[in-house]
Amino acid sequence: MTPLLIGALGLAALFVLILLQVPIGIAMIIVGVVGYALQAGWAPALTILASEPSGLLSSVDLATVPLFLLMGTFATAAGFSRDIYAAAAALLGHRRGGLAYATIGGCAAFGAVCGSSTATAATFAKAALPEMLRRGYAEGFSAGTIAAGGTLKSLIPPSIVMILYCIVSRTFIFDLFVAALVPALLAIALNLVAIWVIVRLHPEYAPRGERTQLRERLQALKAAAPVMLLMIAVFGGLYSGVFTVNEAASVAAVLSLAFAFARGRLDRESLWRGLRESAAATAMIYLIIIGASVFTYFMTLARVPEALIALIGGLDVSSLSIVFFLLIAYLILGAVFDEIAAMLITLPFVLPIIEKLGYDAIWWGILNVVVIELGMIIPPIGIIVFILHGLAPKIALRTIYRGVVPFIVADLVLLALLTLFPEISLALPRALK
């Protein structure tokens, strides 16, 4: 049996299990162990099943996941999202589309102290959506802006998606965090441009608001000051070299807990609820990573990456054409499948192809994150769109999807720029080496 056929059968078996609603991590473990056993025997396959979980559970890099999740939990409990949005709205609310600009800026700032895109979108759906609708903003435009702001989290460190990519691809987390800074700023700028175009073409979508008095602006900025202190302490220490990524995650979790207690917004019930939610999310992520690792062993033993590299090497097409083909395939796969799972399943044989073509694994990681961003709002799945609809059921799904179209276009422009000009992602990490 050829390596490509073995790989195809393995993927087919994996998708069948997923369609049968087997959890993705368990499905990858089953296919990985059985596929490895059929090639090398049950004894080595079961050895991998024992050694991989123990190795990953003791991984220092993977320990950043629960810490950043805890930071997000405590930051949400402390009410940081409302404070950030209130400050941004006080500064920009009087402009046409000002609350939309404030939502993007607020999501970006809160994303720096929250580890989850879905949590960021859900939090701002509660903080921003009622205020935007109260001031006469169009439903689709309001929901679309919040959805776009939520997806920014994937590209803003600390990003759980980036950490997972680094664990599976065996790249340095700090390098990917640094590489994401310029693309994240570009993503924010493109989303702001999308809002500017929308409110110029359809001024009725975003009426002007009243100018906030100077005193109220100062009060809003004062309330948001703890968020800025947290960001400066954690990310200033991280990027200056004072903290490692793990130390920054620990400091972030402790400081956000301290702020939540100091504000009196964290009682025993909310504390335990936050700990339970973080523990459940951590367990799910660990299971997926363990499954991806076992599945990678199976694919490597079957020599699937080498066979794909040989196949693609024989094609009479440019390297850039292959990259665009892979990105289109990811967009199609992400439209009907969980984007993070799609990345982890395909990374073992896609990344060797990318590196064989002469591209950098850090650059490919940034592209993967942008594709995942798009998958979160592209129909028919669009997990963030479904979250917004669940929180605001009076807004129809089709209305929200219409509202996110301009932001999908902005993300596609970002993806094209990062693909055509890799230095946008790689210049800063190389300058710091």
N, C-alpha and C positions, 0 to 999 in steps of 0.2 A: 504494500500500500504506500503511495507517495506521500511525502510530508504535507503537501497542499490538501490532499484528500483527508488526511488525518485531522488537519486543522479545521477543515470545513465541517467534518463530522462532529468534532468537539464543539464548535460554535453552534451547530444545529441542535445538539443535545442540550447545550446551555440555554438556548432560547426556548426550547420545548419546556424545560423545567421552570423557566421564568413565567411562561404562559400558563403553567399549572400552578402559579402563585407560590412557588418555592422561593423563599427569600434569596436575594441575589448573592449574598455571601455564601450561604449554604449550597446554592446551585453551583457556584464556581468551585467549591471544595469537592463536591461530589464528582463533577466532570474531571477536575484535575487529578484526584486520587485514582479514579477508575481508569482514566486515560493513561496515567503513569504506570499503573499496575499492569495494564494490558501490554505495555511495551517492555517493562523492566521487572515485573513481578510484584506481588503484594507486600513483601517484606520492606523493600526500599520505599514503596509508596506510603506505607503506614509510618515509616520512619520520618518522612517529610511531614506527614500529618501531625506528628508529635513535635518535631523540631521547629517548624515555622511559627506556630502560635507562641511557643515559649520565647523564641527570638524576638518576635514583634512586640509581645507584651513587655519585654524588657528594653525596648527601643527608647532611647532618650529623645530622639526627634519626634516620635509619635506621641510622646507625653505632652507635647505642646497642644494637641487637639483638645483634651478635656480642660486644660487651663484656659485656652482662649474661649471655649464654650462657656466656662464659668464666668469669665469676664463679661461676655455678652449678656448672660443671665442677670448678673448683678447690675450691669449698666442699664438694662431695661427696667429692673426693679427700682433703680435710683431715679427714674424719670428723665434720663439724659435726652431721650429722643424728643420729648415735648419741649425741653429747654432749648435744644439746638434749633428746632423748627420755629419756636417762638422768637428767638433772636434773629434768625434769618428773615422771618416774615416781618418783624418790626423794621428791619433795614430795607427790605425790598417790596413789601406788600403794596405800596402806593403805586408801583409801576405796573404797566400792562403786562400781565403774565408774571407778576412779581412773586405770587405764592408758588407758582410752578418752579421758578428759579430757586426759591427758598427750599422747596421740596428736594430738588436735585442736590443742592448744597448741603442740606440737612442730612440726607441719606448718605452722602459721601463722608461727612464728618462722623455720623453715628456708625457708619460701616467700619471706621477705623477703630472703634471700641466694641464691635460686635462681630462674632465669627460666622454669622449665617446670613445669606441673602434673603431667605424666606422670612427669617425673624425680622430683618430690617424692613422688608416690604409690609409685613403684617403690622409691625409697630407704627409705621408711618401711615398706614391705612386708618389707624385709630386716631393718630395725632393730626394728620393733615387733611384727609379726605373730608371730614365734616366741615372744617373751616373753609375749604375751597368751594364746596357746594353751597355753603351758607352765603358766600360772597358772589354767587351767581356764575361760577365757573362751570363749563360744560362737563357732563358726567364722564364721557369718553376721554376727554383731554385730561381731566383730573386723575382718573384711574390709570391712564396710560403713563402719565408722569410719575406716579408712585411706583408702578411696575418697573419703569426704566431705572428709577433711583434704586430700587431694590437689587436689580441685577448688577449695579456698579460694585456692590460689595465683593463679588467674586474677584474683581481686579484690584481691590484696595487691601493691602496688608493690614492686619493678619487675615489671610483667607484660608479657610479650611480646604478649599479646592486645591490651592497651591501646595499646601502641606501634603495632601494625599498624592498629588502628582510627584512631588519630590521623593516621597517614601518609595513609591513604585518605580520611579525612574532612577533612583539613587543619585539624585543631584542635591546640592546644598540649598536648604530652605532660604537662608539669608540671601543667596545670589538671586533667587527667583523673586524675593520680596523687593530687592533693589531694582531688578529689571522691570518690575511692574509699575514703578513710580511714574515714569514718563507716559506709558500707555494709559495709566489711570487718569492722569491729568488731561490727556488727549480725549479720553472717553467722556469725561465731565464736560469738556469744552464742546464736543460734538453734540451732546445732549442739550446743552444750553443753546447752541445754534439751532437745533431742531425746534426748541420752544420759541425762539425768536422768529423763525420762519412761520410757525403755526399762528402765532398771535398777530403777525402782520397780514397773513392771508385771511384769517378768521378772527378779527378783533372781538367779535361777540363771544368767543370761547372764554375770554379772560378779561372781565371788566376791571377798570382801574379801581383801586381801593383808596381809602383815606390815608393821608400821611400820618404816621405815628409821631407823637410828640417826643422831643429829645429826652425827657425824663423817663418816659416809658421804654425808649430804646436802651438807655443806660441800664435800667432795671433788668431788661431781657438779657442783655449782654452779661450782667453780673450773675444772673441765674445760670447762664451757660458756661461760666468761667471754670467750674470743676471739670467739665469735659475737656477743655483746652489744657488744663493742668495734667489730666490723665494722659492725653495724647503726647504732650511735651515730655513728660516723665518717661513714658514707655518707649515711644519711638525716637525721641532724642537720644535716650540711652542706647537703644538698639543700633541706630545708624551711626552713632558716634563711636561705637565699639566698646562702650562701658558694659553693656549687657550682651550676653548671647541670646539667641532666639528663645531658648528655654527659660532663661532668667527674666527676659522681658515678659514672657507669658505669665510667669509666676507673679511678678510685680504688678502686672495689669489686673490679674484676678484679685490680689490682695487690696490694691487701691480702689478698684470698683466696689468691692465688698465694704471697705471702710467708708466710702462716700455714701453708699446705700444706707448703712447704719447711721451715719452722721445726719442724714436727712430725715431719719425716722420713717423711711419707706420700706423697710425690710423687717417684717415680723417673723415669728417662728414658722408660721404656716407657709408664707411665701418663700422663706429660705429653703425649707424642705422640698417644696414643690420645684423650685429652681434646681436644687441638687438632683432630684429624681429625673427631671427632664434632661439635664446635662449628662447624667449617668446613662440614661437610655440612648441618647444620641451618640455618646462615646462608644457604647457597646455595639451599636449598629455599624459605626465607622470601623471599629476594630475588626468586626466580623467580615466586612467587605474587603478590608486590606489583607486579612489572612487568606480569604478566598482568592483574591487576585494573585497573591504570592504563590499559592499552591497551583493555580491555573497556569501561571507563568512557567513553573517547573515542567508542567506537562507539555506546553507549547515549545519550550526550549529543547526538551528531550526529543520531541518529534521533528526538530530542525525546521520548524515552520518559518521562523524569521529568515534563515539562510535561503530557503526555497523562494520566499517572496522577493528577497533582494536579487536573487539570480533571475527571477522572472521579470522584475521591473528593469533590471540592468539590460535586458535584451530588447526593451521597447525603444523605438526610435522617437522619443519625445524628450522635451527639456525637463530639467529638475523642477522648475517652477510649475510646469503643467501638472506634474505628479502631485505637488503640494496642493494646488488648487483642486485637483480631483479628490484628494483625501479630505480637504475641508468641506467640499460639497457633500461627500459621503457622510461626514460627521453631522452636517446640518440636517440631512435627510434622516439619519439614524436618530438624531436628537429630537426630531419632530414626532417620533412615535415611540421613543424609548427614553428611559432615564439617562440624562446627559452624563452625569458623573459615572454611573455604571458603564456607560458606553466607552468612556475614556479609559477606565481601569481595565475593561475586558480587552480592548484593542491595543492598548499601549505596549504590551510585550512584543508584538510583532510589527507595530507601526513605527515605534521609536527607532529600532535598528535601521529601518528603511530611511528615515529622516537623517540619521547620522551618516549612513552610507552615501547619501546624496551630498554630504558636506555641510549640512546645517547644524546649528547648535541646539542642544537639548533644552536649554533655558528659553531660547526663542520659541521653540515648539510648545513649551509649557505655557507661554503667554498666549499663543494662538489657541491652545486648548481651552484656556480660561475664557477667552472671548467667545468661542463657539458655545461653551456652556452657558454663558450669559444669554446668547441668542436663543438657545434651546429653552430657556426658562420662560420666554414670552412668545415664542413662535407656535402657532397652532399646529396640530390639534391638541397637544398636551399643555404646554405653557403653564407649569406648576404655579408660578407667581400669579398668573391671570386667574387661575382657579381659587387661589387663596383670597385674592381681592374680591372675587365674586361671592365667596363664602362669607366674607366679612361685610359685604355690601350687596346682598342678594337682589336689591331693587334695581341694580345696574346690570343689564343683560350682558352675557358673555360676549356677544357679537359687538356690543358697544365698547367693551374694554379692548377687544382685539382691534377694532378700528382705531382706538386711541393710541395703541402701541405701535402702529405701522410706521409713523415718522421716526420713532426711536429704533425700530428694527433697521430702517434705512441708515440711521446714524451708526449703528453697530456694524453694519455691513461695510460702510465706508472705513470705519476703524480697522476692521479685519483686513480689508484690501491694503490699507496703508502699512499695517504691520507686516503683511506678507511680502509686499513689494520692497519695503525698506526695513530690513532686519535691524539696522543700526538704531532705530527708534527704541528698540527693546534692549539692545546689547551695548550701546555706547556707555551708559552709566556704570554697569557692572565692570566693564573693561577699564574704565577710568579709575575705578576704586581699587583695582588689583595692583 
